Each structure stands twice: as C-alpha cells, then as structure tokens.
Amino acid sequence: MERLLLVLGLIALAIGLLWVGQGLGVIAWPASSFMINQLQWAGYGAALGAVGLILIWQSRR
C-alpha cells in the first residue's frame, strides 16, 4: 500500500508542477495546449501538487 501511495503521489506532484508551469506560461509544451497562460490551471496544478505531497507524506508514515 505504501508503494502505491508513493507512486500516485509522485505522479500527482509531477502533473501538478506541469500544470503550474503551463498556467504561468513558463512551460509552453505542447505549443497547442489550451492551458498555457491560464492562471486557473496554475491553481489547479498547485492543488494537485499539494495532494501529491500529502500522498507522498502518507506513504512515508
């Protein structure tokens, strides 16, 4: 169970960071993404990243 939480947490954190980068316009990949320079996606990414960190923390307990 701990390994599953860790893997899910790492995936959620990575996707969340990607969304933050796209939402802030830092990451322009893929170029046709509708999420680039959309601040709401930076917020969604921050929330998903926080969930990922919580899952990682729970896997280490």
N, C-alpha and C positions, 0 to 999 in steps of 0.2 A: 504494500500500500504506500509505503514511504517513497518508493521509486516512482510510482505513478504520479503522486503529488509533485514530486520534484520535476519530472518531465513536463507535466501540464503547466507548472509554474514557469519553467524556463520558456516554453512556447508562448505562453500568455505575455510574459515580460518582453520577449523579442518582438512579437507582433505589436504590442503596445508602444514600444520605442519606435518602431517603424511608423506607426500612425501619428505619433507626436512629431516625428521628423517631417512627414508629409504634410501634416496640418500646419506646421510652422513654415513650410516652404524650404526647409533645409535639405530634404531628400526629394528630388524630383524624378523618382523612379517608381513605376514606369511613367514615361512622359505623358501618357494619355490618362493618367489617374485623375478621377474627379475629386480626390481628397487633397490635392496639392493646394496650399494657401487657404485652407478652410479651417478656421480656428476651432470649430466644433469637433473636428476629428482629432485635434490635439488634446482636447478634453476627454474624448472617448479613449484615446490612447493612454492618457495618464491614469484613467480609471482602470483600464485593463492591465496596465503595468503594475498598479497597486494590488490588484487581485493576484497577479503573478507573484509578486513579492510575498504576499500572505501565504500563498500555496507553498512557496519555497520555504518560508519560515516554519510552516506547519510540518513539512516533510522532515525538518531537522530536529523536531521536538521529540 
